[in-house]
Amino acid sequence: MTPAGRHHAPELRAAARHLGRRRFLTVTGAAAALAFATNLPTAGVASAAELDARKISKDPFTLGVASGDPLPGSVLLWTRLAPSPYEPGSGLPNERVTVQWELAHDARFRRIARRGSATAHPEFNHSVHVEVDHLDAGRGYYFRFKAGQWISDTGRTRTAPATGSKVSALTLAAVSCQAYHDGYYTPYKHLAEDDVDVVFHLGDYLYEYAVNAVGGARNYTDRTLPALYNRETQTLEDYRLRYALYKSDPDLRAAHAAHPFVVTWDDHETENNYAGDLDENGNLPAEFLLRRAAAYRAYWENLPLRSPQKPSGPDLQLYRRVKWGRLAQFDILDTRQYRSDQAYGDKAHVPGPETDDPARTITGATQERWLIDGWRGSRALWNVVPQQVTFSERRLDLNAEAKLSMDAWDGYRASRQRVLDGAKSSGIENLMVLTGDVHVGYAFDIKENFDDQSSRNVGTEIVATSIASGKDGAEKPANWETCTKANPHMKFYNGRRGYVTVALGTESARADFKTVSAVTTPGAPITTAASFVTESGNPGLKPA
């Protein structure tokens, strides 16, 4: 989402587009290879020195624990050792550390299900990703880590139900956009206490913008952040330190410890509104891909992701599939890494030849085929697509030919139509899109033809508001009346911070939009702003 006061340089981006990825790989070869080798070393090697964990004198589990991507009979456990999280190197030497882990049936760890050890490599900033297999499907577990004398917080996680099994219910939460400098993570405090099976993070886990000494809108009076945070992230060290700042937040740590997360990124984990190998300022792709490689590596290091998502230079395959028995199939998308440059200089614009150009794509051809092929093979009742930017048409004014956002699917209308055609040809009945990005909560009916509001509904879209981005927000933002009038298929619009839960059942799905009154001061209570139901086999949202 483009902040006020920041604009693309379309003439520079147009020039950079001609260089492209092939030119980066061929013309800049030796220099780029040297830069990657210097800034992005390979995985820890056996010859690296090992640090005796008993010599770690401060708690190394300051960033908490997490789990992610639940599969039938398998969980992914995460932590990162950081005794001094706000310092380069996190307070550890350039040595590997052996970390013990335990997975148990009970919170007191009296009935151990599995235990083992893993290596925290300095090359990966002492992060630990443990894939535990051969577990019971569809059940909950507790987990923790140990390094020397130190024991981490206890986390809770769960495996997915067996493939093809009959499942009657699943409750998910959707979250997005957590600008640290815009406020406290109060919604996460409430989410940690909520009864959900899995959390989908839909992007902007991190923001690249500077955070001043008082934490921006948090306005600290009892602490001062180091000056190294008061700059935009550019290097691998910058991104690593920014994750440390974000993940030191107690409410975020609590949410990660309470529920498994399935994550995907948007733009700010790297740089605002980037598109493929093009940044917003018109820098050469060769330069931006170096920054992207650093951002992608830090993302994998700090999120509960499995080994197939480990990055290779500036590439990371984040799109993937999670199944929940025969109840739900989740096709998690990446609409940043492979997209065409935004149309019309990424400024709000009426539809035109660029938005409808079939050569332009928001997903890339390979991911698009993967998505549609996955629907054709789906046996799930609900086919849910967690992704980043608004999928449904969103008219921004009341003109007969209204302006649309060029960064959302509205800027890639041919791409959206191919996806909708694929959903229709595959025969899926219950399409649900989960979206973040816009710092507000929306509920949309996805129309077969957005220009004809009498056309049938082909799915629903639930847009989760931000955790903190946009500061406190308002129940009815300034453009509330315009947007609700311009978009009859928009059934809900709220500008407060919070999250959304979706309860999937065999007959219907219920979405509850949960909001807090403030994030610039901590401790606000949570309320349910609105609830909607969509029936299985009958797309369309109705007030609950």
BARO-128704 format. One line per field, with one value per residue (C-alpha): residue number from 0; y, x, z. Coordinates in nm, 4 decimals, padded with zeros to 6 digits. Example, Ala and Ser with C-alpha at 12.3 -4.5 7.8 and 13.67 -1.06 7.14 Angstrom:
<romars>
n <- c(0 1)
north <- c(-00.4500 -00.1060)
east <- c(01.2300 01.3670)
up <- c(00.7800 00.7140)
</romars>
This chain:
<romars>
n <- c(0 1 2 3 4 5 6 7 8 9 10 11 12 13 14 15 16 17 18 19 20 21 22 23 24 25 26 27 28 29 30 31 32 33 34 35 36 37 38 39 40 41 42 43 44 45 46 47 48 49 50 51 52 53 54 55 56 57 58 59 60 61 62 63 64 65 66 67 68 69 70 71 72 73 74 75 76 77 78 79 80 81 82 83 84 85 86 87 88 89 90 91 92 93 94 95 96 97 98 99 100 101 102 103 104 105 106 107 108 109 110 111 112 113 114 115 116 117 118 119 120 121 122 123 124 125 126 127 128 129 130 131 132 133 134 135 136 137 138 139 140 141 142 143 144 145 146 147 148 149 150 151 152 153 154 155 156 157 158 159 160 161 162 163 164 165 166 167 168 169 170 171 172 173 174 175 176 177 178 179 180 181 182 183 184 185 186 187 188 189 190 191 192 193 194 195 196 197 198 199 200 201 202 203 204 205 206 207 208 209 210 211 212 213 214 215 216 217 218 219 220 221 222 223 224 225 226 227 228 229 230 231 232 233 234 235 236 237 238 239 240 241 242 243 244 245 246 247 248 249 250 251 252 253 254 255 256 257 258 259 260 261 262 263 264 265 266 267 268 269 270 271 272 273 274 275 276 277 278 279 280 281 282 283 284 285 286 287 288 289 290 291 292 293 294 295 296 297 298 299 300 301 302 303 304 305 306 307 308 309 310 311 312 313 314 315 316 317 318 319 320 321 322 323 324 325 326 327 328 329 330 331 332 333 334 335 336 337 338 339 340 341 342 343 344 345 346 347 348 349 350 351 352 353 354 355 356 357 358 359 360 361 362 363 364 365 366 367 368 369 370 371 372 373 374 375 376 377 378 379 380 381 382 383 384 385 386 387 388 389 390 391 392 393 394 395 396 397 398 399 400 401 402 403 404 405 406 407 408 409 410 411 412 413 414 415 416 417 418 419 420 421 422 423 424 425 426 427 428 429 430 431 432 433 434 435 436 437 438 439 440 441 442 443 444 445 446 447 448 449 450 451 452 453 454 455 456 457 458 459 460 461 462 463 464 465 466 467 468 469 470 471 472 473 474 475 476 477 478 479 480 481 482 483 484 485 486 487 488 489 490 491 492 493 494 495 496 497 498 499 500 501 502 503 504 505 506 507 508 509 510 511 512 513 514 515 516 517 518 519 520 521 522 523 524 525 526 527 528 529 530 531 532 533 534 535 536 537 538 539 540 541 542 543)
north <- c(00.0000 00.3312 00.5773 00.9391 01.1430 00.8527 00.8117 00.5901 00.7268 00.5681 00.6948 00.5426 00.2156 00.1986 00.2311 -00.0261 -00.2699 -00.3069 -00.4367 -00.7100 -01.0267 -01.1791 -00.8750 -00.8932 -01.2529 -01.2075 -00.8585 -00.8115 -01.1760 -01.1595 -00.8530 -00.9866 -01.3295 -01.1696 -00.9583 -01.2571 -01.4629 -01.1832 -01.0880 -01.4169 -01.7061 -02.0603 -02.2856 -02.3575 -02.5809 -02.8701 -02.7014 -02.4010 -02.3737 -02.4794 -02.2696 -02.4535 -02.3530 -02.3550 -02.0414 -01.8388 -01.6042 -01.4298 -01.5658 -01.6438 -01.6937 -01.3246 -01.3562 -01.6352 -01.9503 -02.0217 -02.3008 -02.3068 -02.4834 -02.7709 -03.0900 -03.4274 -03.5860 -03.3046 -02.9685 -02.7029 -02.5524 -02.2256 -02.0147 -01.7859 -01.7371 -01.3687 -01.2847 -00.9229 -00.8837 -00.5136 -00.5619 -00.6823 -01.0522 -01.0664 -01.1138 -01.4459 -01.5218 -01.6532 -02.0107 -02.2776 -02.3727 -02.7018 -02.6496 -02.9170 -02.9367 -03.1245 -03.1934 -03.3157 -03.4143 -03.1985 -02.8525 -02.9944 -03.2111 -03.5287 -03.7184 -03.6541 -03.7279 -03.6497 -03.4854 -03.4114 -03.1524 -02.8998 -02.6689 -02.2920 -02.1798 -01.8288 -01.8148 -01.8158 -01.5719 -01.8607 -01.9402 -02.2918 -02.4630 -02.8124 -03.0265 -03.2940 -03.5856 -03.9153 -03.7527 -03.8194 -03.6283 -03.3746 -03.3223 -03.0576 -03.0567 -02.8428 -02.7598 -02.5826 -02.5368 -02.5531 -02.4101 -02.4583 -02.3514 -02.1608 -02.2924 -02.1113 -02.0248 -02.3076 -02.3023 -02.4765 -02.6200 -02.8793 -03.1126 -03.0957 -03.3699 -03.6690 -03.6103 -03.7049 -03.7285 -03.5911 -03.2740 -03.0857 -02.7562 -02.5317 -02.1814 -01.9634 -01.6121 -01.3740 -01.0902 -00.8425 -00.5213 -00.4663 -00.1443 -00.1332 00.2441 00.2899 00.1356 -00.1511 -00.5049 -00.5167 -00.7259 -01.0003 -01.0052 -01.0885 -01.3317 -01.5246 -01.5847 -01.6639 -02.0195 -02.0686 -02.3615 -02.1700 -01.8100 -01.6841 -01.3831 -01.2087 -00.9804 -00.6767 -00.8628 -00.6147 -00.2542 -00.1219 00.2316 00.3917 00.3597 00.6464 00.6324 00.6400 00.3739 00.6134 00.6230 00.3968 00.7043 00.5214 00.7128 00.4290 00.3112 00.4342 00.2328 00.2232 00.4710 00.1849 00.1459 00.5040 00.4252 00.2328 -00.1311 -00.2005 -00.4684 -00.8171 -00.6876 -00.4122 -00.6628 -00.9020 -00.6263 -00.5032 -00.8518 -00.8636 -00.5390 -00.6588 -01.0067 -00.8725 -00.7429 -00.9520 -00.9641 -01.0877 -01.3492 -01.4601 -01.5062 -01.7098 -01.9274 -01.9876 -02.0849 -02.2200 -01.9528 -01.9868 -01.6828 -01.5037 -01.1661 -00.8512 -00.5624 -00.4043 -00.7114 -00.5934 -00.2485 -00.0580 -00.1584 -00.3401 -00.5514 -00.8484 -00.7127 -00.3474 -00.1210 00.1949 00.4349 00.3200 00.1597 -00.0954 -00.4492 -00.5679 -00.3366 -00.4134 -00.7912 -00.7692 -00.5964 -00.8458 -01.1347 -00.9883 -00.9309 -01.2808 -01.4448 -01.2544 -01.3405 -01.7131 -01.6878 -01.5224 -01.6973 -02.0554 -02.1828 -02.5285 -02.6190 -02.5931 -02.2207 -02.1691 -01.8871 -01.9129 -01.5682 -01.3327 -01.6181 -01.7873 -02.0027 -01.8917 -02.0126 -02.3499 -02.5564 -02.6626 -02.9032 -02.9554 -03.2952 -03.2681 -02.9514 -02.6950 -02.6476 -02.3378 -02.2141 -01.9535 -01.7028 -01.4672 -01.1664 -00.9696 -01.1734 -01.2572 -00.9666 -00.7324 -00.3688 -00.1756 -00.0110 00.3650 00.4469 00.2804 00.5704 00.5310 00.5078 00.4129 00.0753 00.0849 -00.1174 -00.1792 -00.3148 -00.5483 -00.6550 -01.0382 -01.0324 -00.8710 -01.0855 -01.0472 -01.4091 -01.5107 -01.7844 -02.0748 -01.9847 -01.9200 -02.2700 -02.4190 -02.2489 -02.3578 -02.7115 -02.7322 -02.6433 -02.9066 -03.1688 -03.0386 -03.2544 -02.9872 -02.8293 -02.4849 -02.3598 -02.0697 -01.8419 -01.6506 -01.3703 -01.0062 -00.7379 -00.6698 -00.9221 -00.7821 -00.4697 -00.1628 00.1590 00.4594 00.7253 00.7640 00.8464 00.6301 00.5209 00.5053 00.4998 00.1751 00.0799 -00.0261 -00.2195 -00.4512 -00.7118 -00.4208 -00.3265 -00.6779 -00.7419 -00.9942 -01.1878 -01.1865 -01.3003 -01.5971 -01.6997 -01.6667 -01.8608 -02.1281 -02.1481 -02.1873 -02.4523 -02.6518 -02.6725 -02.5505 -02.4127 -02.2424 -01.9984 -01.7712 -01.5177 -01.3898 -01.0520 -00.7992 -00.4846 -00.2022 -00.1436 -00.1768 -00.4585 -00.5351 -00.8052 -00.8551 -01.0708 -01.1726 -01.1109 -01.3009 -00.9584 -00.6591 -00.4257 -00.6103 -00.6222 -00.8573 -01.1199 -01.4214 -01.4400 -01.6749 -01.6440 -01.4245 -01.2117 -01.1385 -00.8555 -00.8444 -00.5006 -00.4215 -00.5135 -00.1676 -00.0009 00.3214 00.3887 00.3933 00.4335 00.5064 00.2998 00.4937 00.6345 00.9545 00.7651 00.5227 00.6657 00.6948 00.3409 00.1744 00.3536 00.2875 -00.0846 -00.2512 -00.5849 -00.4422 -00.5634 -00.4245 -00.1547 -00.0682 00.1204 00.0129 -00.2140 -00.5818 -00.9194 -01.1463 -01.5028 -01.7393 -02.0520 -02.3040 -02.5686 -02.8269 -02.6084 -02.2518 -02.0246 -01.7384 -01.4357 -01.2216 -00.8879 -00.8092 -00.4593 -00.2518 00.1171 00.2163 00.0907 00.4111 00.3320 -00.0266 -00.2399 -00.1604 -00.4204 -00.6259 -00.6071 -00.7770 -00.5036 -00.7261 -01.0889 -01.2453 -01.5905 -01.7500 -02.0804 -02.3767 -02.3950 -02.0490 -01.7790 -01.4429 -01.2776 -01.2208 -01.0578 -01.3263)
east <- c(00.0000 00.1508 00.1864 00.0912 00.3701 00.5465 00.5157 00.6559 00.8878 00.7206 00.9732 01.2575 01.0734 00.9964 01.3648 01.4596 01.2038 01.4117 01.7067 01.5008 01.6075 01.7938 02.0177 02.0817 02.1932 02.4091 02.5561 02.6201 02.7180 03.0520 02.9742 02.6338 02.7731 03.0393 02.7799 02.5547 02.8492 02.9557 02.6173 02.4327 02.6561 02.5417 02.4058 02.6232 02.9157 03.0457 03.3811 03.2252 03.3210 03.0603 02.9705 02.9089 02.5505 02.6377 02.8425 02.5363 02.4993 02.1740 01.8343 01.8678 01.4922 01.4000 01.2116 00.9866 00.8774 00.6472 00.5054 00.3683 00.2356 00.0574 00.0440 -00.1128 00.1259 00.3822 00.4549 00.7191 00.8751 01.0712 01.2874 01.5903 01.8670 01.9154 02.0506 02.0956 01.8319 01.8949 02.2629 02.4210 02.4881 02.2235 02.4883 02.6271 02.9620 02.9884 02.9576 02.6910 02.4860 02.3116 01.9530 01.7326 01.3616 01.0679 00.7155 00.4641 00.1014 00.0673 00.1755 00.3905 00.5878 00.5202 00.4121 00.6768 00.5759 00.9104 01.2388 01.5650 01.8297 01.8881 02.1715 02.1345 02.3759 02.5250 02.4795 02.1044 02.1254 02.0982 01.7424 01.6053 01.3500 01.2551 01.0221 00.8782 00.7181 00.5451 00.2931 -00.0764 -00.2894 -00.5427 -00.4284 -00.2684 00.0797 00.2995 00.6620 00.9678 01.3392 01.6440 01.9955 02.2353 02.0594 01.7906 01.4412 01.2087 00.8453 00.6027 00.4213 00.1068 00.0646 -00.1363 -00.1183 -00.3671 -00.6287 -00.5522 -00.5847 -00.9331 -01.0743 -01.4141 -01.3790 -01.6815 -01.5285 -01.2236 -01.1765 -00.9041 -00.7884 -00.6601 -00.4197 -00.2055 -00.0051 00.1758 00.3752 00.5601 00.5908 00.2135 00.1072 00.0903 00.0004 -00.3070 -00.5087 -00.2465 -00.2991 -00.6635 -00.5867 -00.3529 -00.6531 -00.8951 -00.9965 -00.8675 -00.6996 -00.4614 -00.3647 -00.3056 -00.0750 -00.1535 00.1457 00.3351 00.4719 00.7571 00.7893 01.1075 01.0540 01.2643 01.1600 01.2705 01.4038 01.0588 00.9068 00.7003 00.3356 00.4186 00.5898 00.8014 00.8912 01.0716 01.3087 01.5080 01.5556 01.9061 01.9781 02.0372 01.6579 01.6115 01.6814 01.5152 01.6135 01.8544 02.1018 02.0665 02.1718 01.9065 01.6277 01.7469 01.7539 01.4090 01.2641 01.4245 01.2496 00.9114 00.9371 01.0407 00.6856 00.5186 00.1751 00.3156 00.5189 00.2051 00.0072 00.2855 00.3142 -00.0614 -00.1345 00.0379 00.0820 00.0687 00.2446 00.2753 00.4301 00.3186 00.5476 00.6836 00.8803 01.1048 01.0091 00.6847 00.4843 00.7666 00.6753 00.8956 01.2485 01.1382 01.1347 00.9288 01.2181 01.3381 01.6648 01.8218 01.6875 02.0422 02.0534 01.7043 01.7467 02.0374 01.8102 01.5325 01.7707 01.8550 01.4878 01.3836 01.6597 01.5692 01.2027 01.2770 01.5068 01.2419 00.9190 00.8002 00.8571 00.9563 01.2661 01.0993 01.0629 01.4335 01.5464 01.8007 01.9460 01.6616 01.4108 01.1832 00.8838 00.6257 00.3108 00.2079 -00.0924 -00.2283 -00.5219 -00.7570 -00.9090 -01.1945 -01.3254 -01.0820 -00.7985 -00.5816 -00.3896 -00.1487 -00.0429 00.2487 00.1318 00.4596 00.7524 00.6180 00.3868 00.4123 00.4854 00.1805 -00.0200 -00.0354 00.2549 00.0802 -00.1604 -00.5379 -00.6714 -00.9802 -00.9640 -00.7787 -00.5665 -00.2976 -00.5314 -00.6905 -00.3717 -00.3670 00.0139 00.0211 -00.0032 -00.0175 00.0723 00.3029 00.2030 00.3483 00.1699 -00.1537 -00.1447 -00.0577 -00.3610 -00.6101 -00.4694 -00.5010 -00.8685 -00.9256 -00.7818 -00.9514 -01.1921 -01.2413 -01.5749 -01.4171 -01.1417 -00.9744 -00.7114 -00.5018 -00.3251 -00.2260 -00.4172 -00.7870 -00.9258 -01.2750 -01.3394 -01.3132 -01.4356 -01.2745 -01.5246 -01.8847 -01.8032 -01.9542 -01.6004 -01.4463 -01.0786 -00.9365 -00.6214 -00.3456 -00.1615 -00.4577 -00.6164 -00.8106 -00.4839 -00.4562 -00.8112 -00.7174 -00.5205 -00.8206 -01.0537 -00.8303 -00.8378 -01.2175 -01.2543 -01.0302 -01.2458 -01.5553 -01.4070 -01.2780 -01.6267 -01.5467 -01.8537 -01.7237 -01.4465 -01.3263 -01.0443 -00.8625 -00.6908 -00.4806 -00.2913 -00.5463 -00.5600 -00.9394 -01.1882 -01.3981 -01.6498 -01.7214 -01.9399 -01.7227 -01.9389 -01.9289 -01.9375 -01.8616 -02.0175 -02.3482 -02.4455 -02.7322 -02.4838 -02.4369 -02.1984 -01.9059 -01.7401 -01.6721 -01.3774 -01.2889 -01.0373 -00.8612 -00.7811 -00.4343 -00.2902 -00.1350 -00.0713 -00.2669 -00.2638 -00.6043 -00.8166 -01.1892 -01.5042 -01.6079 -01.3071 -01.3465 -01.4299 -01.6733 -01.9894 -01.8312 -01.6944 -02.0074 -02.2226 -01.9812 -01.9514 -02.2864 -02.1061 -01.9140 -02.1143 -01.8908 -01.6284 -01.4621 -01.1369 -01.0437 -00.7469 -00.7973 -00.8340 -01.1023 -01.1964 -01.3647 -01.5415 -01.5757 -01.8437 -02.0107 -02.3148 -02.1861 -01.8969 -01.9115 -01.6789 -01.6428 -01.4660 -01.2979 -01.1664 -01.0040 -01.0668 -00.6986 -00.3448 -00.1533 -00.2190 -00.2009 -00.4750 -00.7866 -01.0654 -01.1765 -01.5260 -01.6992 -01.7823 -01.9893 -02.0542 -02.1505 -02.2486 -02.2122 -02.3851 -02.2154 -02.3197 -02.4776 -02.2057 -02.2927 -02.2593 -02.5524 -02.5463 -02.5210)
up <- c(00.0000 -00.1069 00.1840 00.1326 -00.0128 -00.1863 -00.5622 -00.8282 -01.0939 -01.4004 -01.6522 -01.4478 -01.3979 -01.7684 -01.8446 -01.5826 -01.7218 -02.0390 -01.8405 -01.6803 -01.5100 -01.8070 -01.8338 -01.4602 -01.4872 -01.7974 -01.7976 -01.4248 -01.3646 -01.1846 -00.9720 -00.8690 -00.7839 -00.5652 -00.3862 -00.3181 -00.1941 00.0383 00.1810 00.1611 00.2659 00.2117 00.4841 00.7870 00.7097 00.9181 00.9699 01.1461 01.5119 01.7655 02.0669 02.3916 02.4713 02.8409 02.7774 02.6715 02.9701 02.8696 02.7687 02.3945 02.3399 02.3404 02.0105 02.1301 01.9503 01.6590 01.4475 01.0968 00.7886 00.9658 00.7583 00.8378 01.0855 01.0681 01.2293 01.1702 01.4827 01.4848 01.7135 01.6803 01.9322 02.0121 02.3598 02.2462 01.9736 01.9038 01.8221 01.4970 01.5442 01.8199 02.0905 01.9637 01.7994 01.4449 01.5677 01.5448 01.8491 01.9244 02.0389 02.1978 02.1229 02.2725 02.1496 02.4053 02.4466 02.7583 02.8705 03.1529 02.9101 03.1060 02.7950 02.5332 02.1746 02.0105 02.1054 01.9292 01.8538 01.5776 01.4798 01.4878 01.2155 01.2233 00.8447 00.9095 01.2008 01.4486 01.3422 01.3905 01.1665 01.2838 01.0713 01.3011 01.1153 01.2023 01.4346 01.4755 01.2271 01.3460 01.7028 01.9213 02.0732 02.2977 02.2197 02.3577 02.2974 02.5248 02.4823 02.7708 03.0903 02.9022 02.8216 02.5810 02.6309 02.5620 02.2288 02.1145 01.7679 01.5808 01.2857 01.0007 00.9697 00.7508 00.3784 00.2637 00.6164 00.6995 00.9069 01.0317 01.1434 01.1268 01.2658 01.1180 01.1859 00.9183 01.0025 00.8107 00.8174 01.1457 01.1195 01.4521 01.4425 01.4027 01.7318 01.9755 01.8739 02.0965 01.8470 01.8829 02.2599 02.1996 01.9181 02.1485 02.3755 02.0917 02.0045 01.6507 01.4770 01.2519 01.1689 00.8147 00.7917 00.4637 00.4326 00.5598 00.8603 00.8449 00.7266 00.5765 00.7082 00.9797 01.3449 01.5654 01.9215 02.0837 01.8596 01.6479 01.7587 02.0532 02.1983 02.4537 02.7691 02.9472 02.6740 02.3757 02.0588 01.9084 01.6294 01.3833 01.3553 01.2419 00.8754 00.5944 00.5625 00.2763 00.3819 00.5237 00.8637 00.8440 00.7751 01.0446 01.3050 01.2037 01.2500 01.5928 01.6862 01.5628 01.7122 02.0515 02.0936 02.3685 02.2046 01.8739 02.0602 02.2464 01.9256 01.7669 02.0761 02.0876 01.7259 01.4152 01.1457 00.7682 00.6256 00.2957 00.2230 00.0479 -00.0427 00.2758 00.3801 00.0963 -00.0358 -00.0920 -00.4009 -00.5765 -00.8777 -00.9605 -01.0062 -01.0161 -00.7123 -00.6764 -00.7322 -01.0731 -00.9615 -01.1923 -01.1433 -01.0685 -00.7683 -00.6462 -00.6731 -00.4301 -00.1810 -00.2537 -00.1862 00.1551 00.2387 00.1288 00.3291 00.6459 00.5901 00.5814 00.8816 01.0959 00.9955 01.0577 00.7032 00.5805 00.3828 00.0360 00.1076 00.1755 -00.0584 -00.3367 -00.3941 -00.4901 -00.5370 -00.2848 -00.3759 -00.1241 -00.2990 -00.1613 -00.0583 00.2814 00.3119 00.6048 00.5377 00.2891 00.4516 00.3099 00.0661 00.1106 -00.1939 -00.0562 -00.3235 -00.3840 -00.5862 -00.5586 -00.6840 -01.0294 -01.1150 -01.4117 -01.3382 -01.2168 -01.4921 -01.5461 -01.3157 -01.0192 -00.9753 -00.9410 -01.2955 -01.4911 -01.6684 -01.9959 -02.2390 -01.9758 -01.7084 -01.9632 -02.1407 -02.1316 -02.1367 -01.7910 -01.4802 -01.1036 -01.0268 -01.3097 -01.5549 -01.3550 -01.0318 -01.2193 -01.3727 -01.0331 -00.8758 -01.1395 -01.1618 -00.7840 -00.8054 -01.0702 -00.8392 -00.5251 -00.3267 -00.0607 00.0252 00.0715 -00.1580 00.0197 -00.1327 00.1230 -00.0659 -00.0462 -00.2377 -00.2959 -00.5439 -00.6038 -00.8048 -00.5810 -00.7410 -00.5768 -00.6885 -00.8112 -01.1725 -01.4454 -01.5273 -01.1843 -01.0958 -00.9577 -00.7672 -01.0037 -00.7304 -00.6617 -00.8905 -01.0474 -01.2169 -01.3622 -01.4801 -01.7477 -01.4875 -01.2533 -01.5290 -01.6114 -01.2450 -01.2270 -01.5514 -01.4030 -01.0911 -01.3066 -01.5354 -01.2371 -01.0912 -00.7396 -00.5636 -00.2507 -00.3401 -00.0625 -00.0974 00.2118 00.1674 00.3606 00.2481 00.2728 00.6514 00.6615 00.6895 00.3824 00.2948 -00.0768 -00.2924 -00.5866 -00.8933 -01.2201 -01.3864 -01.1655 -01.4255 -01.3820 -01.0177 -01.1044 -01.2245 -01.0006 -00.7097 -00.7714 -00.4311 -00.1328 -00.0281 00.3327 00.3825 00.7188 00.8549 00.9855 01.3232 01.3656 01.0278 00.9893 01.3647 01.5365 01.2250 01.2270 01.2116 00.9019 00.7110 00.5083 00.1875 00.3539 00.1965 -00.1497 -00.1488 -00.0164 -00.2754 -00.5614 -00.4796 -00.4052 -00.3788 -00.0802 00.2179 00.4933 00.5394 00.8696 00.9305 01.2829 01.3658 01.4475 01.2765 01.1323 01.2205 00.9769 01.1001 00.8176 00.8536 00.6335 00.5656 00.5951 00.6853 00.9332 00.9324 01.2458 01.2081 01.5409 01.6139 01.8877 01.9515 01.9646 01.9105 01.9841 02.3505 02.4774 02.6307 02.4249 02.4497 02.1518 02.0021 01.7103 01.4599 01.2287 01.1396 00.8078 00.6853 00.3432 00.2700 00.1119 -00.2533 -00.2401 -00.2581 -00.1112 00.2276 00.4603 00.8065 01.0735)
</romars>
